[in-house]
Amino acid sequence: MNKKFPYGYDVNAYTDKAFEQMKELYPWAKKEMLRKNWSYAIEQVNGEYQYVTYFKWNDGEIERNVLNCDGEEFIETFIDQHHDWIEHENPVTETFDVPSSCKYSRDWHLEIYRFQKHQLGGYSAFVQAGNRSAGASRTFFIPPAYFKLPWEEFLDKYLDLVPPGPFYVSRSDLEKAKGLKEFPGY
């Protein structure tokens, strides 16, 4: 096979690979949790095989998009189209707010920094910050493999995932947060 279609011309081989990769971060995920609006194909377009996505809107209209990409890019596209939906299917059951030694940078204010435990398993970090006219929040699911590491190594990997600079919470803040180490079971 070639680089563009390393697993052949059956689109299910690529969607299965993508789902396998998703399970590394979301081991509780089931295919039934994937967004039903998306479907996929490999079709001939102008005499060349291409990856094609279909999105069915609520009004029944179907949007077709031809992707000129290779197999890995298609797998990334699939994951990108479903990861928010998968995350939404696993509600938060417990939280642990982490205090920060610095909550302001110029006019940007850290509002929330918390660890979250999820109903179907797994942990995430939720960060929310803003100023008088703008703001944003972001959830970072923590790979389960991180929890197999000793606490110090966990913190190293975690801080690569959620860097302290943009979110104000440093390693020292995490180490000083009473009960944080125990929250994920350390």
N, C-alpha and C positions, 0 to 999 in steps of 0.2 A: 504494500500500500504506500501511498504518498503522505507527505506531511499534512496536507489539507484534509485528508480522510484516512487517518491512521487505523481506524477501526472498521473500515469498509463504508458502505453506503446505506446502512440501516441506521436511521436516526436514533432508534432505541438504544443502540450501543453507546451513544454519546450522552443521552439523557440518563442512562444507568450509571455511567462513569461520573457524571456531574452529581448525581444523588449520593453515590459512594463518598465523594469528596465532601459533600454537605454533612454526611453522617459523622465525619471526623470532628466537626465543631458542634453538631446537633445530633448526638447519638440517639436521642429519643424520637427523632423525626420519622414520620411514615409517609409513604408516597401519597396517601389520601389527604395529607395536609398541604400538598402543592396547590398552587392557584389553578383553578379549573379553567380560567379564561385563556390560558396559554396552550398552544399546541405547536408541534415542530415537524419538519420534514426535510428531506434532502431531495431536491428536484433539479431537473435540467432547466437552466435559464440561458437562453442564447447559445445553446450547444455545450454549456459547461455545467457541471454539478455545483450546486450552491446550497448552503444551509438556509432554511426559510423558517421564519416564525410567523405564527398567526395569533392575533389577539381578538377575542370576541367581546365586544362591548355589551353593556347591559341592554342596549336597545336592539341587539341582534346583529349590528354591523360588525363585519370582520375586517380587521386591518392586517394586511400581508406585508412582511418586510423581508427582503432578500439580503442576507449577510454575506459580504465578501470577506470571509475570514477562514482561519484554519481550525482544526479540531479543538485545540486548547482554548482558543478565543471563543468558540461556540460554547464550550463547557462553562467558561467564565460568564458568558451571557446568560445561560440557563440559571446558574447560581444567583446571579444578580437579580434576575426576574422573580426568584422565589424566596430568597433568604428573609426578607422582611415578613413575608406571609408565614413562614415556618416559625420565626421568632414570636409572632403574634399568637400563634397556637399554643404557646407555653407561658401561661400567665405567672406573674410574680406572686410568691406566697409569703416571703419574708424579706426584710430589708435591714441594712446596717449602714447608717450615715457615718461618713468619715469626716471628722473635723480637719480643717486646713489651717495652717499657720499663716497663710496669705490668701485673702479672698478678693483682692483688687489688683488690677494692672491697668494703669491709666484710667479709662472709664469702664473697663470690662469687669464684671462682678460675678464671682462663682456663687451660684445659688444652691446647687445640689451636687453632692458627690457621694454616691452610695453604691454598696455592693448589694446584689439582689439574688435571692435563691428562687428557682422556678419550680412550678408544680410538677412537670414531667421530668425534672432533673436539670442539672446544670446551673451555672452561675454567670452573672453578667455584672458589668459596672455601668452605672447610669450617671451621666454628667450633664448639668444644665448651667449655662452662663449667659449673661447678656449685659446690655446697658440700657439707657433710657429709651432708645428707639429700635433696638434689635436684640435678638437672642436666638439661642439654639440649644438643642439637646441632642445627645447621642448615646446610644447603648452599644457596649462592646461585650459580646459573648466571649467568655474565657474558655479557651480550648481545654477539654477534660484532661489532656496529657499534662497540662501544667500542674494539676493537683497530685500527680504522682511524684513530683519533685519535692525535695526538702523545702521548708518554708523560705529560706534565703534565696534558693534558686527560683522558687515560685515568684518571689518579688522581682528578681532580675527579669524574668520573662514577661511578667505582668507589666512592668514599667516600660518595656519595649512596645507592648500592645497599647497601653494608655500612658503616653509620655507625660512626665510631670510638668514640663514647661507650659504647654497650652492649657493645662487643667489645674495648675497651682498646687496640686497635692504631690508632695515629695515622698521619697522613700522614708524619710524621717517621720513624716506625718502618718504613713501607713504603719510603721513600726510602733509609734506611740499610741495608736488608736486601740484603747483597751477593749478586748473582745473580738477584734477583727480577725485575729489569727484563728480563733476558735469557731468563728462564724462558718467558714467552709470546712471545718472538721480537722484542723491541724491541732 
